[in-house]
């Protein structure tokens, strides 16, 4: 891997999402198939531990080519036939396959997949030598350029049932939070009202002499005239006939 990478200047949305984009060491020339090696890298014990932690937590990479996003997992965890997590095997993928579809001079679609048989064992804390490679294959397609983003509107890296599960969980979590907060507020309000009712019931005269504080100021505001009340009132003139009594 290159020692120095070129960082991309992020837009506001990318900064808010926490994206940090850098230039990748892959050269995907238009309509040119490739099968070559990126670099040979010696991973130290610390780097092996970091990659193993990323693989165990299902970390994935995200890249862009001609503004088209592509995703892929860093590695895999071999759990087959192993009940104890300490017996799991951790593997880092080292070979990427890029498949790009184009129509005339426009890129329509790009896919990336990892070779499941080209991997490096990261189970033990020891130095590992890795030969990172990639393959590029170009294919022609009749899909129009203006339709190339349609598949991303409904696609996702996660399975749909997991998305539905997390969406339902967030709704239930929000409802439980609202109910708990409502219960806390109702309990506090009932406790305050109960204390006031008990105090006024035992000694009404003492309660009348006490200075009102807090929410009990509201009852005085209901009957208080506002300033410049004449501006909020309208007046009308009516003619009332005057009847004088007649002495007979």
Secondary structure, 3 states (H helix, E strand, C coil): CCCCCCECCCCHHHHHHCCCCECCCCCCCCCCCEEEEEEEEEECHHHHHHHHHHHHCCCEEEEEECCEEEEEECEEEECCCCCCHHHCEEEEECEEEEEEEEECCEEEEEEEEECCCCEEECCCCCCEEEEEEEEEEEEECCCCHHHCCHHHHCCCCCCHHHHHHHHHHHHHHHHHHHHHHHHHHHHHHHHHHHHHHHHHHHCHHHHHHCCCCHHHHHHHHHCCCCCCHHHHCCCCCCCCCCCCCCCC
